[in-house]
Amino acid sequence: IDVPSSGTLDKNLDKDFGRLEVPDGSGKYILALANCNDDGRDVNVDGEYIWKSVHGYLPGNLFNEMYFYAVLMGVYFILTVAFGIKMKMHEDAYIPIQRWIFCTIVLGLLETFFRVGDYWVWNDDGHRFYFAMGTWIFIGEVKRGLSRCLLVMVSLGWGVIRDQLNSLRKIVILGTLYVGTAMAQDIMDNLAIAENEVLSDHQEKELLNAAKALAFLMATIDITFIVWILYGLDGTMQYLENMNQSRKLSRYLRLRCILLFSILFAMMWIVFSLVNIYNPNGGILKEQSMWVIGGFKQMNYLVVLITVAYLWKPNPNAKEFAHVMELPTLGEEDDEHDLQMIENIPSALDDEDVNMDSFRREPLSKD
C-alpha cells in the first residue's frame, strides 16, 4: 500500500485484499504488517485477523490432541459405568475409599468432556469457549490433586489396616496447595496460547516465566507426595508382613510395583521432553505432535488409577476384607507367642469368591 505524504488514507484490507490462502504446506505462519518507509508517516492499523486451517480454526498443534481426549473420554465413561454399577450392586459392603476412587473417575470423565467441548467449539467458530476452558482446567487439577491424596491414603493403609487416618487434614492441605498452584500455571499457559493475538511479546514472556516458576513449586509438591506415598507403602507393608497378613500384603506388592514403574516411566519421559525441547539440532517431535508429551502423562496417570480401582473394586466382601484380620492359631510345637496363618482367607484378587463364614474366630489358649 502506498501511503501519501499528506492527506488521509482509508483502506480496508478485507475488501482490497480478501483472504490470504496458502494452498500447500503445514507449519508456523506469520502475518507481518510493516511500514517500509523509515522517513514516512506513522500508520495506524486496527481490526482483527483470523487464522483458519483446513480442519478449522483450532491451532494445528491441538487438532490431534482433541481426538486423543475424545478417545480418553470414552475410556473414562466405560470406567465410570463399570465401577458405578459394581458399587450399586454391592452398596451394603462398600468402604469409604471406594467412594473416593469413584469421584476421581467421574472427575476424569468431566475433565475430558469439557476439554473436548472447548476444542470442538474453538475449532468450529474460531472463538475460545472460556467457560469450558476454565471448567476443564479446574476439574482436571482437582482430579490430579484428589488422586495424589488418594494414593497417600491408600499407601497409609486406609481401607485395609485402618478405617481412619489421623493425618487426613495434612493430606487435604497438601492436595489443596497442589490444586491451586497447578490451576494458576494452567491458566497462564492457556492464556499465552489463546490470547497470543492481543498479547505483546513482553506480556507473553511474563506469563510463561510465571508459569515456569509455578512449575518448580509443583515439582516440589509432587516430590513431597512421592516420598510420602513410598514411605507410607513401606510402613504399611512392614506392618502386614509382621502381622502375617499375606493376602493383604499381596495387594500392596502389586500396587507398589505399578507405582514404581509409573515413577520410572515419568522420569524417563521428563528426560525425553527436555531433550526434545533443548535439542540444538531441533526437536525430536514435530510441533503438531507435541501433544504426545501431555498425552503420555495422561495415560500414565490412567494406568495407576485403573490399578487402584481394580485392587479396591466393589465386591460383597470388601468391608469384611478391609477390617478383618487373618486369624492366628497356635500349633503344638509353637511357642507361647508364635502366630500361625489360617487357610481360606480372602485376597485382593479372589475376595469375591470367598465365603466370609470361613473366617474362624478361635480363642488363643495356653497349654
ABEGO torsion letter per residue (X at the ends): XBBBABEBBBBBAAAAAEBBBBABEBEBBBBBBBBABAABBBBBBBEBBBBBBAAEABBAAAAAAAAAAAAAAAAAAAAAAAAAAAAAAAAAABBAAAAAAAAAAAAAAAAAAAAAAAAAAAAAAGBBBAAAAAAAAAAAAAAAAAAAAAAAAAAAGBGAABABBAAAAAAAAAAAAAAAAAAAAAAAAAAAAAAAAABBAAAAAAAAAAAAAAAAAAAAAAAAAAAAAAAAAAAAAAAAAAAGBAAAAAAAAAAAAAAAAAAAAAAAAAAAAAAAAABAAEBABBAAAAAAAAAAAAAAAAAAAAAAAAAABBBAAAAAAAABBBBBBBBAABBAABBBBBBGBBBAAAAAABBAAABBBBBBBBX
